[in-house]
Amino acid sequence: MARITAGVTTSHVPAIGAALDQGKQDSDYWSPLFEGYEWSKKWIAEEEPDVIVLVYNDHASAFSLEVIPTFAIGCADEYPIADEGYGPRPVPSVLGHVDLACHMAESLILDEFDMTVINQMKVDHGLSVPLSLLFGQPPAWPVKVVPILVNVIQYPPPTGERCFKLGQAIRRAVESFDDDLNVQVWGTGGMSHQLQGPRAGLINQPWDNDFLDKIADNADELRKIKHLEYVREAGSEGIELVMWLIMRGALGDAVDVLHRFYHVPASNTAVGHLVLRAN
Ligand SMILES: [Fe+2]
C-alpha cells in the first residue's frame, strides 16, 4: 500500500529560482534564505520519497483567464518546464507517476472532488522552485511528481476548509493505491505578500508566525480563516496559504514538526518552510 509519510510546506517565490539558476545562493542577500533549507535537503536525501503530491498554483503559464479550474490533477508522464518570459528555467523536466495520478483522479472524483484532469502541461516556478529548494540542481529529479493545481489567481478561490477536506481525500486516494510507495505531500505558496496596489510589499510577520504555530496542532482554527482575513492580514497573494491546508489535511490528525524556518524577505515575499512527519 502507498503511504503518506511526511509533508513539506514552502513558499515558491520565482526570484528564488532565478537566484539558484544564476548561482547567487551564497550572496549576502540570498544565503540566509538557502541556509534555512540545508536541514531539509539532508533530510529528504535520507527519506528518498518515491512520489511527491505537489500542491501549487499555475501563474498563467499553463492556464490563462480563458480557463480556470478550481482543482486540477496532472496525469501526464512528463511535464516540461514553462517559459515564464525569460526562457525556461535550466532544470530537468518533471516526471509524473501516471498510475498513481490516474488512481488518485478516479478516487478523488468518486469521493466527490470534481478534479480537472490534465494530460499535457508545462509547469512553472510554483512547482519547480520547491523542487530546487529541497533537491538542489540535479541533472534529473530523484522523485516523481503528481501535480495538484489550485486556483488562487482569479476570485473566487476555494476556501481553506474545502482545501483541508481535499487533503483528507488525497490521503484516502493514496492509501488505496496498491503499490508500496513512500509518498510526501507538499503545500506551496505564501506566506504573506502583496504584489499590487497601494499595499504592495505588505508582509505581516506576526500573522505568518501564528499560522506556522497552528498548522501542526491547531489546524482546525486555520481551516476557518475566511478569504477576507487572508487579503487583509496576509495581502492579496497570501491566499496561496490555502494550499498548505491541503497538505495538512493529507497528513492525518497528529503530526510532528521536524523543521521550521521563516525568513523575510525573498523578493517581496515572506518565506515560510515546514517539514512535518505524518503519524
Ligand atoms: Fe504563487
Residues whose N, C-alpha, C, O or C-beta is under 5 A from the ligand:
A	BS01	LIG	N57 G126 G189
